[in-house]
Amino acid sequence: MMLPRAFLALLTFACARVVVAADSTMTYPAPPGPGNGRHLVFLTGDEEYRSEEGLPMLAKILSQRHGFRCTVLFPLDADGTINPDNNTSIPGIEALDTADGIVMLLRFRQWPDRAMKHFADAVTRGVPMVALRTSTHAFRFPPNRPGSYSRFNDFGRNVLGENWVSHWGANRRGATRGIIEPGAGDDPILRGVADVFGDSGVYETHPAPGSKILLRGQVLRGMSPTDEPDRDQRKKRKADGQEQPINDPMMPIAWTRMDQLENGKTRRVFCTTMGAATDLGNEAFRRLVLNAVLWSGGLDVPEKTDVRFVDPYAPGNYAFKGFRRGLRPSDHALGRVLPAGQPVPPSPPRAAKKR
């Protein structure tokens, strides 16, 4: 029997809609492990640092090696492909309603109120948070925007301990070496952590009172782990116009907070201003983040957390407009391997200021 052409077109459209809906998130199941099936939700969505590549890799490790059920959410275009520049999209945000923990790398999102409600409810509920890089400035709603979520423009300071301030070390000119804060060496998050290095630049930060600083970022003269500290560059503070050496003092790049909630409970928060997908290639930094996930959930942190990749990992270097086009959440499924990312050349070194 021949079906009418209009009916076939409608059926094809409906099937396409189902495929897109089914492929809007990525969930990794939980084998036996210390996570015991707890649900972690990973929020990707930044234009520069390739959270859409780094966070699925972390989710695979936490599911397959540590027993968490991990759901990764992505900003998608209407055709179902991942587009981190689409700052209003976050399909599957309802997953936060059952989240036992959140791992996030967001930047200047403007989610609609129906999406923000799920996030706001998770914040109010006290879900533990592990926040990377630009999550200090996760949201930027215009002041005249209708709705009630413009208060989340200060989510970084109010929940994580710091908003966006400024770049301190320059991206693609001076890499970051992590230096353990004196007195913090016994913190469980630092177990097995040594030689932290990232090729993203240091941010200026002044974590809110009550924060516990774990690492400071030493700005290097180049982009190699063996480069010397930068002793020549100086930065001018916006507040007082005074210049100071870029490594004196070194800026905090990782800290924790025990966030007191109105219901009397305490939320565990870990924040780091490192977190580019390339930073996560560093074993020590990857262990720092995974230790933070275990700590935030009140779980024991082993002496050396297993941070081995589940699938080969070769992310693209961070850059605006540098995301891979045409990928869908299913391209991050277990056993799927993305081709190696294209490197972005470093910026030329700046001449030292004469003093």
Secondary structure, DSSP 8 states (H G I E B T S, - for coil): ----HHHHHHHHHHHHHHHHHHTSEEEE---SSTTTT-EEEEEEE-SSS-HHHHHHHHHHHHHHTT--EEEEE--B-TTS-B-TT-TT--TTGGGGGG-SEEEEEE-SB---HHHHHHHHHHHHHT--EEEEGGGGG-B---TT-SSS-GGGGGHIIIIIS----EESS-TTTS-EEEEE-TT-TT-GGGTT----EESS--EE----TT-EEEEEEEEBSSSSTT--B--S-EEE-TTT--EEETTTT-EEEEEEEEEE-TTS-EEEEEEES---TTGGGSHHHHHHHHHHHHHHTT----SS-----SS--------TT-S-TT--GGGGSTT--------------------
